[in-house]
Amino acid sequence: QKYGGSRAELGGRQMRSQPWSASSRRETIMRALATVMTTLGTASRPAASLPAEVLHAPALAVVVSGFLLGAEQYEHFAYLLDELNVPTVLYNDGSTLRHPKSLADGASGALQLAEQEAKRLGIARDTPLLLLGHSRGAKECVLAATTSTRPVAAMVLFDPVDATAFEADSTLPQLAALRVPTAILGSGADGGECAPPGANYAAFYDALASTRTPRLLAYLRRAGHMAYVSDPDNVLSPCEAGSDDAEAVHDVALAVTAAWCAACVPGLAQSAANALVADVPIGNGLASASWLLLAATVKEQADVMPALSRIRFRAAVEWETGDIAA
């Protein structure tokens, strides 16, 4: 089901051939980064905003960073999920340009960090997992879902990138086979520098459609590839920035995260309602009570689009859904 545009309109801007100038620009910037990024570390860590005892957590979440991006760039998602009583860890696989980690190692590391947090907080073994990933991190989420000993309730993927000239491995077959309900946010401002046609958000969405997996697409036609991180202005990147500011894109990303996770995790909507009733300080001041209210109203997948469609976002966003459970 489509909201606000056809698939041709949603994906047409992304389906042209990648221009030589974009490739040259990427290669030049990546070479400039090489010396710096081989020595700078970007450690993974727990979000650390929850107490050491979490009772009856509805889920456990991992946010996987994009390539060479620090885990702290995704703290806004951790604050939101923590307020929903979902313990959240932020993960960076430690890759450098000269020594990139394999996707398998990255996925394994994400799961290990999640289990360390689960042990610290005494979270039950059958508590489901939520996987959130940006760019290349989306591929690590897919592989983590295939090997997780916990049930994976949902994934949220922010402008995901599959096989590229720099990394030929594709995880689209695994994504299709998983049948994990997945929300995708796709950026339209990128001209192929960071999310090449055939390996961008549209390819991920089509892989989900091939096995009729419940799915949601939020297409942000003016958003850049790096608009999902906390501080994109301080990220040296070859990606087109886009005209929508990061705060406007964050609003959409946080809303989708709140609604989709609430729809896919039993008890999460109630956690949101409890936080609102208890007047909990929202995300230590960094998350919005409106997203808790949104999550509290979503009890099942069929509630997601009606809830999101009522919000007047500053960013231009077009919606598409498929095989949503009634």
Secondary structure, DSSP 8 states (H G I E B T S, - for coil): -EESS-HHHHHGGGSS---HHHHHHHHHHHHHHHHHHTT-----EE---S-S---S-S-EEEEE--TT--GGGGHHHHHHHHHTT--EEEE-----SSS---HHHHHHHHHHHHHHHHHHHT--TT--EEEEEETTHHHHHHHHHHH-SS-EEEEEEES-----SS-----HHHHHHH---EEEEEESS--SSSS-TTSSHHHHHHHHHHTT--EEEEEETTB-TTTTSS-GGG---SS--BSS-HHHHHHHHHHHHHHHHHHHSTTHHHHHHHHHHTT--GGGGTS-HHHHHHHHH--SGGGHHHHHHT---SS--EEEEES---
